[in-house]
């Protein structure tokens, strides 16, 4: 099975973000970067499918400036076979502009399966996967929390609010991967050494026109918490009083 | 005057609250644009047309209804094709979806079919000249982006709970519409709908969320939180990632960066230390209560009210006190 996984380099979220001087982006100074959480699950799913079949080929694709090569190398060190960087700086915020570049790259790749993470943890748009599927004319399943493939057909589950649904579809297809499906492996030392020799192509991204732009970024108001009202069950009456008279939620 | 389209989500033949939110948001946009019409779409099994007039109450002028026995479950390709056809034919200024699990699947498909960009997970919505401007939380809610979308139709998915449904009663004209695609030829086929506990309110919609972490020690102790939720009467029970990873609670109950994002009126964190990953899912709650034995736990930094102590002792006392308070 030939699988492509589209991955994004994002800042580590365990950070106190600062807004950059332009007022519409995050200050990059001192940030650590890694593969977006859900994309790690997608890479793991691809590797497991390949291992289960005993053969196959996993291509990882990332759109962005040359630093995304670090993220691609990480996926290669996990076990992906080849990587493609679609050069773009900066990465547009508009999902359709990105989907156009990915669709152009994927179109003639002969992939049986194109995987994405459910969403990029930084921009949180959750649009690129299904938009790419539409542009490619492929069946699409979003936010799969399980994925079984047999005889050219796939069965997947999606979590809903207080429910879940099971859908079936034929391959080739585009699937976006939710958390909980497969915990991403850590690259082994052998994997890290081997990744250096794997092919990494660099091509210009054929981005679509941008109609969605970020015009401002700000930090949400800080919560002024930290008020401990007491210890043990004895504090409950005071809590109930505050919930009624101050917070007015009871 | 510009007309605005709204997708009204159903589940098991019933309109969901997010359907009214989408129609309300569309009404606001239409009014801001000079008082155009709101056209809503409902898709479901025969019988769903009976729900159409409810949308009139929130400002829909026209409700297009697709009734088909094969559409009792959400069929992504059929609904996307039908929505795109209606939006494309109607010269709408904008089309509003809800950023629910279903809406997040549907809206990008529709946008790509129409060849237009979209705003995701909008927490506000404003018409400014020839653009739509929204706020959209990024970086797990630690940063708020203001985004501007140009072009028409503008596709917008609004975050559940962000835009309260407001009554704006109209006598909606109901039209029967054929699906733009035969459900039998759809490639992506819905096979099964697994209903969760329907007696329980959904996490995203409940005014009160009672959430538990590892501090509950064993899965059976979640019963204490269910009792507390029952005492409130309008509460849902959530959990941390540590708990869902252990399999104590279903994955769909996870609140956090990679799970559900909630912002209820009251959030009670019981036995939760407050990892950044969890805070990302609940920090926008209006009032936060934390109960934890560790005084230094980070959850207390975001909590409006904290009690230091053993959740297993405190929660049952709180449950009784809430029951008493509800009686009065």
Interface residues (C-beta under 8 A of the other chain):
Chain A: X11 X13 X14 X15 X17 X19 X24 X26 X37 X38 X93 X94 X95 X96 X97 X99 X121 X122 X123 X124 X125 X126 X127 X128 X129 X130 X131 X133 X134 X135 X139 X140 X141 X142 X143 X145 X155 X158 X159 X160 X161 X162 X163 X164 X165 X166 X167 X168 X169 X170 X179 X180 X210 X211 X212 X213 X214 X215 X216 X217 X218 X219 X220 X223 X225 X226 X227 X228 X229 X230 X231 X232 X233 X235 X236 X237 X239 X240 X242 X243 X244 X247 X249 X250
Chain B: X11 X73 X74 X76 X77 X100 X101 X102 X104 X105 X107 X108 X109 X111 X112 X113 X115 X116 X117 X118 X119 X120 X121 X133 X136 X137 X138 X139 X140 X141 X142 X143 X144 X145 X146 X147 X148 X149 X150 X151 X160 X187 X188 X189 X190 X191 X192 X193 X194 X195 X196 X197 X198 X200 X202 X203 X204 X205 X207 X208 X232 X244 X251 X252 X254 X257 X258 X259 X260 X265 X266 X276 X277 X280 X283 X284 X286 X287 X288 X289 X295 X300 X301 X302 X303 X304 X305 X306 X307 X308 X309 X310 X313 X314 X317 X318 X321 X322 X325 X326
